[in-house]
Amino acid sequence: MTYELVHFAATHRDDTFHFRDGDVPGGELARIIRSELIERLTGEAAPYNSIFTTNGIASTTASIIAASLGYTDITSLTRGQVEKIKQAHLLLAMFNALQPGVFALSGWDLCGMLTLPLAAIPGLLRFGDTRWIHRAAYDLMDYRPDATKSPSDIPRGIALYGPLPQQLQDATSFASRLRDVLAMRTRYRIATSVQIDVPSVSDKAMLVMVHELDTGRLQTTVLNFSDRSIVGRVASAHLPAGAAVTDMVNDEEIGGIDDDRGILVRLAPHQGRSLLIGAAPKR
């Protein structure tokens, strides 16, 4: 995970940004963010991740999530902890899939790979490139289930979610749930929609994005980036008052847009929802 933060650290280092109830210059904002990432995602908090030179943290998506959830040890995760990692991982995938543009995912993500212990690859680390810890060998298609390393001698890592064929037999697996999200993305052609608003939210853990589909209807992505349940208001000047709101996962109508162009939405911890709104207003 890189954290150069060039936008703040270079181009806008002397510009002022509002942050945590105060104003700070861009260069200082970049420093604060980097220091907090290092403190919370490496070291004693997460010894399984490592700093890479000056521009990032050697990690996998799953190990970043584990650190953000406060897990200091990933060698003996419980089933409940793995489920929480999986749910947060799916949320990140939804963030990318439920907005316009290209969606891409690595094999490491599909398998839920963890980082390799430093002691497992001393030769690869001798020149200081800690990124080798997030390059564990994995068997996406369960081709060599008994293999302990790759043909190039990279040790096999821990796959929290298992190989793809196994996952696709389980409707609750990461891959199966992601398949459902991508099917919805394709069915409504979200990839070629137009983002028309990222409105302010009633809870700082929420992210709301409003998109206009090529059918003229609106789709709203609502994400909860916290590990607590929330009830948040989704509101935008683009949402037409009186329009029905449907959960696009199960086609269940959950209410309608009120006269103030908003609706209350309930979200479980690390839950994402895709909502279909009525006809878009003429612009």
Backbone hydrogen bonds in HBPLUS format (Angstrom, degrees):
<---DONOR---> <-ACCEPTOR-->    atom                        ^
c    i                          cat <-CA-CA->   ^        H-A-AA   ^      H-
h    n   atom  resd res      DA  || num        DHA   H-A  angle D-A-AA Bond
n    s   type  num  typ     dist DA aas  dist angle  dist       angle   num
A0057-ILE N   A0001-MET O   2.77 MM  56  5.16 152.9  1.84 142.0 149.6     1
A0003-TYR N   A0055-ASN O   2.97 MM  52  5.50 152.3  2.05 120.1 124.8     2
A0008-PHE N   A0005-LEU O   3.02 MM   3  5.66 129.4  2.29 114.2 124.9     3
A0009-ALA N   A0005-LEU O   2.77 MM   4  5.85 177.0  1.77 162.5 163.1     4
A0010-ALA N   A0006-VAL O   2.97 MM   4  5.23 157.7  2.02 135.2 137.8     5
A0012-HIS N   A0007-HIS O   3.09 MM   5  5.99 135.0  2.30 135.7 148.7     6
A0013-ARG N   A0010-ALA O   3.38 MM   3  5.13 168.3  2.39 111.0 108.0     7
A0015-ASP N   A0012-HIS O   3.15 MM   3  5.13 151.2  2.23 101.3 110.1     8
A0027-GLY N   A0013-ARG O   2.93 MM  14  4.12 164.3  1.95 117.6 112.3     9
A0026-GLY N   A0015-ASP O   2.81 MM  11  5.61 135.9  2.01 154.1 167.2    10
A0017-PHE N   A0024-VAL O   2.83 MM   7  5.48 165.5  1.85 150.3 153.8    11
A0024-VAL N   A0017-PHE O   2.91 MM   7  5.48 162.3  1.94 154.7 156.8    12
A0019-PHE N   A0022-GLY O   2.62 MM   3  5.31 163.3  1.65 158.9 164.8    13
A0022-GLY N   A0019-PHE O   3.05 MM   3  5.31 139.9  2.22 105.2 117.1    14
A0028-GLU N   A0025-PRO O   3.10 MM   3  5.46 120.9  2.47 106.9 120.5    15
A0029-LEU N   A0025-PRO O   2.98 MM   4  6.27 156.0  2.04 154.8 162.7    16
A0030-ALA N   A0026-GLY O   2.99 MM   4  6.23 157.9  2.04 151.7 156.3    17
A0031-ARG N   A0027-GLY O   3.18 MM   4  6.43 153.5  2.25 138.7 145.6    18
A0032-ILE N   A0028-GLU O   2.95 MM   4  6.22 161.0  1.98 153.2 157.5    19
A0033-ILE N   A0029-LEU O   3.04 MM   4  6.26 168.8  2.05 153.8 156.4    20
A0034-ARG N   A0030-ALA O   3.00 MM   4  6.16 167.5  2.01 151.8 155.4    21
A0035-SER N   A0031-ARG O   2.97 MM   4  6.11 168.9  1.99 153.2 156.4    22
A0036-GLU N   A0032-ILE O   3.03 MM   4  6.20 158.0  2.08 151.6 157.3    23
A0037-LEU N   A0033-ILE O   2.97 MM   4  6.14 155.2  2.04 150.1 157.0    24
A0038-ILE N   A0034-ARG O   2.97 MM   4  6.21 164.7  1.99 155.5 159.2    25
A0039-GLU N   A0035-SER O   3.00 MM   4  6.12 158.3  2.05 142.4 148.7    26
A0040-ARG N   A0036-GLU O   3.00 MM   4  6.05 158.1  2.05 146.1 151.1    27
A0041-LEU N   A0037-LEU O   2.86 MM   4  5.64 143.6  1.99 148.2 156.3    28
A0042-THR N   A0038-ILE O   3.21 MM   4  5.46 130.6  2.46 136.2 138.3    29
A0046-ALA N   A0042-THR O   3.35 MM   4  4.50 145.6  2.48  98.3 102.2    30
A0046-ALA N   A0043-GLY O   3.19 MM   3  5.47 129.0  2.47 103.1 115.1    31
A0049-ASN N   A0046-ALA O   3.12 MM   3  5.93 172.9  2.13 127.6 129.1    32
A0050-SER N   A0058-ALA O   3.20 MM   8  5.10 161.9  2.23 138.0 143.5    33
A0058-ALA N   A0050-SER O   2.60 MM   8  5.10 145.5  1.71 164.6 170.1    34
A0052-PHE N   A0056-GLY O   2.86 MM   4  5.34 175.5  1.86 140.6 139.3    35
A0055-ASN N   A0052-PHE O   3.24 MM   3  6.42 136.5  2.44 153.8 161.8    36
A0064-ILE N   A0060-THR O   2.94 MM   4  6.18 148.9  2.04 150.7 158.7    37
A0065-ILE N   A0061-THR O   3.00 MM   4  6.27 159.4  2.04 150.7 156.2    38
A0066-ALA N   A0062-ALA O   2.91 MM   4  6.14 156.9  1.97 143.1 150.0    39
A0067-ALA N   A0063-SER O   3.09 MM   4  6.20 155.6  2.15 136.8 142.5    40
A0068-SER N   A0064-ILE O   2.94 MM   4  6.23 156.3  2.00 147.3 154.2    41
A0069-LEU N   A0065-ILE O   2.92 MM   4  6.17 137.3  2.11 148.2 159.8    42
A0071-TYR N   A0066-ALA O   2.99 MM   5  5.40 163.3  2.02 158.1 152.7    43
A0070-GLY N   A0067-ALA O   2.96 MM   3  5.07 157.1  2.01 104.9 112.1    44
A0082-VAL N   A0078-THR O   3.00 MM   4  6.30 158.5  2.04 153.2 158.9    45
A0083-GLU N   A0079-ARG O   2.98 MM   4  6.22 154.1  2.05 147.0 154.1    46
A0084-LYS N   A0080-GLY O   3.09 MM   4  6.38 147.6  2.20 141.5 149.7    47
A0085-ILE N   A0081-GLN O   2.99 MM   4  6.31 155.2  2.06 148.2 154.8    48
A0086-LYS N   A0082-VAL O   2.84 MM   4  6.08 161.5  1.88 151.6 157.0    49
A0087-GLN N   A0083-GLU O   2.94 MM   4  6.13 157.4  1.99 145.5 151.0    50
A0088-ALA N   A0084-LYS O   3.07 MM   4  6.27 164.1  2.09 148.0 151.7    51
A0089-HIS N   A0085-ILE O   2.87 MM   4  6.03 152.6  1.95 149.1 157.7    52
A0090-LEU N   A0086-LYS O   2.88 MM   4  6.13 154.6  1.95 149.0 155.5    53
A0091-LEU N   A0087-GLN O   3.03 MM   4  6.30 148.2  2.14 141.6 150.5    54
A0092-LEU N   A0088-ALA O   3.10 MM   4  6.46 153.3  2.17 145.7 151.4    55
A0093-ALA N   A0089-HIS O   3.03 MM   4  6.38 153.5  2.10 146.2 153.8    56
A0094-MET N   A0090-LEU O   2.84 MM   4  6.11 152.3  1.91 149.3 157.1    57
A0095-PHE N   A0091-LEU O   2.90 MM   4  6.22 149.4  2.00 147.2 155.8    58
A0096-ASN N   A0092-LEU O   3.30 MM   4  6.65 149.7  2.39 142.3 148.4    59
A0097-ALA N   A0093-ALA O   2.82 MM   4  6.03 158.9  1.86 150.4 157.5    60
A0098-LEU N   A0094-MET O   2.84 MM   4  5.51 163.6  1.86 149.6 151.6    61
A0101-GLY N   A0191-ALA O   2.98 MM  90  5.01 163.6  2.01 127.2 128.8    62
A0109-ASP N   A0106-SER O   3.13 MM   3  5.14 121.1  2.50  92.9 106.6    63
A0110-LEU N   A0106-SER O   3.07 MM   4  6.45 161.1  2.10 148.0 152.5    64
A0111-CYS N   A0107-GLY O   3.08 MM   4  6.23 151.6  2.16 147.5 153.6    65
A0112-GLY N   A0108-TRP O   2.99 MM   4  5.93 118.8  2.37 132.4 147.7    66
A0113-MET N   A0108-TRP O   2.96 MM   5  5.16 171.4  1.97 150.9 153.8    67
A0112-GLY N   A0109-ASP O   3.03 MM   3  4.95 140.1  2.20  97.5 109.6    68
A0161-TYR N   A0111-CYS O   2.94 MM  50  5.08 158.6  1.98 138.6 138.8    69
A0160-LEU N   A0112-GLY O   2.93 MM  48  4.90 163.3  1.96 129.2 125.5    70
A0114-LEU N   A0158-ILE O   2.99 MM  44  5.59 142.9  2.13 155.4 165.8    71
A0116-LEU N   A0133-ILE O   2.72 MM  17  4.68 158.0  1.77 134.1 141.4    72
A0120-ALA N   A0117-PRO O   2.95 MM   3  5.39 155.1  2.01 113.1 121.1    73
A0121-ILE N   A0118-LEU O   3.29 MM   3  5.88 160.1  2.33 114.5 119.3    74
A0125-LEU N   A0121-ILE O   3.29 MM   4  6.49 137.0  2.48 147.0 158.7    75
A0125-LEU N   A0122-PRO O   3.23 MM   3  5.17 133.4  2.46  93.9 106.5    76
A0128-GLY N   A0125-LEU O   2.91 MM   3  5.23 164.3  1.94 118.0 121.5    77
A0133-ILE N   A0130-THR O   3.09 MM   3  6.06 169.4  2.10 127.7 130.0    78
A0134-HIS N   A0131-ARG O   3.07 MM   3  5.74 154.4  2.14 116.6 123.1    79
A0135-ARG N   A0132-TRP O   3.17 MM   3  5.08 163.8  2.20 107.6 109.0    80
A0137-ALA N   A0155-PRO O   2.97 MM  18  5.78 166.6  1.98 145.2 143.8    81
A0157-GLY N   A0137-ALA O   3.05 MM  20  5.88 162.6  2.08 154.8 153.1    82
A0142-ASP N   A0139-ASP O   3.33 MM   3  5.27 167.7  2.34 106.3 109.5    83
A0164-LEU N   A0140-LEU O   2.79 MM  24  5.73 155.6  1.85 159.7 165.8    84
A0147-ALA N   A0144-ARG O   3.05 MM   3  5.48 165.9  2.07 119.7 124.3    85
A0156-ARG N   A0148-THR O   2.89 MM   8  5.24 157.5  1.94 135.9 129.2    86
A0150-SER N   A0154-ILE O   2.88 MM   4  5.20 152.5  1.96 139.2 147.3    87
A0153-ASP N   A0150-SER O   2.85 MM   3  5.06 152.2  1.93 121.4 120.7    88
A0167-GLN N   A0163-PRO O   3.09 MM   4  6.36 158.0  2.14 152.5 159.4    89
A0168-LEU N   A0164-LEU O   2.98 MM   4  6.18 156.5  2.03 161.6 167.1    90
A0169-GLN N   A0166-GLN O   3.22 MM   3  5.48 156.4  2.27 105.3 112.5    91
A0170-ASP N   A0167-GLN O   2.95 MM   3  5.34 163.0  1.97 115.1 120.3    92
A0173-SER N   A0170-ASP O   3.11 MM   3  5.45 168.6  2.12 116.1 119.5    93
A0177-ARG N   A0173-SER O   3.07 MM   4  6.18 163.2  2.10 147.8 152.5    94
A0178-LEU N   A0174-PHE O   2.90 MM   4  6.04 154.8  1.97 149.6 157.5    95
A0179-ARG N   A0175-ALA O   2.83 MM   4  5.99 150.8  1.92 143.6 151.9    96
A0180-ASP N   A0176-SER O   3.17 MM   4  6.49 149.1  2.27 141.5 148.3    97
A0181-VAL N   A0177-ARG O   3.16 MM   4  6.50 151.7  2.24 142.6 149.9    98
A0182-LEU N   A0178-LEU O   2.89 MM   4  6.18 163.1  1.92 158.5 162.6    99
A0183-ALA N   A0179-ARG O   2.89 MM   4  6.06 146.0  2.01 143.9 153.5   100
A0184-MET N   A0180-ASP O   3.12 MM   4  6.34 153.9  2.19 142.6 148.5   101
A0185-ARG N   A0181-VAL O   2.93 MM   4  6.24 153.2  2.01 145.3 153.6   102
A0186-THR N   A0182-LEU O   2.93 MM   4  6.14 152.2  2.01 143.1 149.6   103
A0187-ARG N   A0183-ALA O   2.86 MM   4  6.05 163.1  1.89 148.8 153.9   104
A0188-TYR N   A0184-MET O   3.11 MM   4  6.20 162.4  2.14 151.6 154.1   105
A0190-ILE N   A0185-ARG O   3.02 MM   5  5.19 154.5  2.08 147.4 153.6   106
A0189-ARG N   A0186-THR O   3.16 MM   3  4.87 150.9  2.24  96.9 105.7   107
A0192-THR N   A0189-ARG O   3.30 MM   3  5.83 145.4  2.43 107.8 115.3   108
A0193-SER N   A0190-ILE O   3.06 MM   3  5.01 167.6  2.08 110.4 111.5   109
A0194-VAL N   A0212-GLU O   3.00 MM  18  5.16 156.1  2.06 135.8 143.2   110
A0212-GLU N   A0194-VAL O   2.79 MM  18  5.16 160.9  1.82 147.4 150.9   111
A0196-ILE N   A0210-VAL O   2.88 MM  14  5.81 157.8  1.93 150.1 157.6   112
A0210-VAL N   A0197-ASP O   2.83 MM  13  5.06 171.2  1.84 157.1 156.4   113
A0206-MET N   A0203-ASP O   2.95 MM   3  5.62 166.4  1.97 124.8 129.3   114
A0225-PHE N   A0205-ALA O   2.89 MM  20  5.16 174.8  1.89 149.0 147.7   115
A0207-LEU N   A0223-LEU O   3.01 MM  16  5.19 141.3  2.16 139.4 146.4   116
A0223-LEU N   A0207-LEU O   2.94 MM  16  5.19 159.1  1.99 151.7 157.9   117
A0209-MET N   A0221-THR O   2.95 MM  12  5.15 155.1  2.02 144.8 152.1   118
A0221-THR N   A0209-MET O   2.85 MM  12  5.15 155.6  1.91 153.4 158.6   119
A0211-HIS N   A0219-GLN O   2.76 MM   8  5.18 167.0  1.78 165.3 168.7   120
A0219-GLN N   A0211-HIS O   2.83 MM   8  5.18 162.4  1.86 150.8 156.4   121
A0213-LEU N   A0217-ARG O   2.87 MM   4  5.55 160.8  1.90 163.5 169.4   122
A0216-GLY N   A0213-LEU O   3.00 MM   3  5.49 165.7  2.02 116.8 121.2   123
A0280-ALA N   A0216-GLY O   2.93 MM  64  5.66 145.9  2.05 136.6 145.9   124
A0277-ILE N   A0218-LEU O   2.76 MM  59  5.00 178.0  1.76 153.1 153.0   125
A0220-THR N   A0275-LEU O   2.77 MM  55  5.01 160.3  1.81 147.3 154.2   126
A0275-LEU N   A0220-THR O   2.83 MM  55  5.01 172.5  1.84 149.2 151.7   127
A0222-VAL N   A0273-ARG O   2.87 MM  51  5.20 170.3  1.88 160.5 162.3   128
A0273-ARG N   A0222-VAL O   2.78 MM  51  5.20 159.0  1.82 154.3 161.5   129
A0224-ASN N   A0271-GLN O   2.94 MM  47  5.46 147.8  2.04 153.0 163.4   130
A0270-HIS N   A0226-SER O   2.95 MM  44  5.70 137.7  2.13 170.1 176.4   131
A0230-ILE N   A0267-LEU O   2.92 MM  37  5.39 160.6  1.96 154.5 161.1   132
A0267-LEU N   A0230-ILE O   2.87 MM  37  5.39 166.5  1.89 168.0 167.7   133
A0232-GLY N   A0265-VAL O   2.93 MM  33  5.43 154.9  2.00 161.3 156.3   134
A0265-VAL N   A0232-GLY O   2.79 MM  33  5.43 164.8  1.82 158.0 162.9   135
A0234-VAL N   A0263-ILE O   2.84 MM  29  5.38 177.6  1.84 158.8 158.4   136
A0263-ILE N   A0234-VAL O   2.90 MM  29  5.38 141.0  2.05 137.1 149.4   137
A0236-SER N   A0261-ARG O   3.11 MM  25  6.01 154.5  2.18 169.2 170.2   138
A0239-LEU N   A0236-SER O   3.07 MM   3  5.49 157.3  2.13 112.0 118.4   139
A0243-ALA N   A0240-PRO O   3.15 MM   3  5.77 161.5  2.18 139.5 140.8   140
A0242-GLY N   A0257-ILE O   2.75 MM  15  5.06 165.2  1.77 135.9 139.4   141
A0257-ILE N   A0243-ALA O   2.84 MM  14  5.36 156.6  1.89 153.4 160.8   142
A0245-VAL N   A0255-GLY O   2.83 MM  10  5.43 151.6  1.91 153.6 145.4   143
A0254-ILE N   A0245-VAL O   2.85 MM   9  5.86 153.0  1.93 151.9 161.0   144
A0246-THR N   A0276-LEU O   2.97 MM  30  5.07 161.8  2.00 143.1 149.1   145
A0276-LEU N   A0246-THR O   2.79 MM  30  5.07 167.1  1.81 151.8 155.2   146
A0247-ASP N   A0252-GLU O   2.82 MM   5  5.30 169.3  1.83 151.7 148.6   147
A0251-ASP N   A0247-ASP O   2.74 MM   4  5.27 123.7  2.05 150.8 167.1   148
A0248-MET N   A0274-SER O   2.89 MM  26  5.62 170.6  1.89 165.3 166.3   149
A0258-ASP N   A0262-GLY O   2.90 MM   4  5.50 173.7  1.91 155.9 155.3   150
A0261-ARG N   A0258-ASP O   2.92 MM   3  5.28 149.8  2.01 119.9 120.8   151
A0271-GLN N   A0268-ALA O   3.09 MM   3  5.23 135.4  2.30 143.7 132.3   152
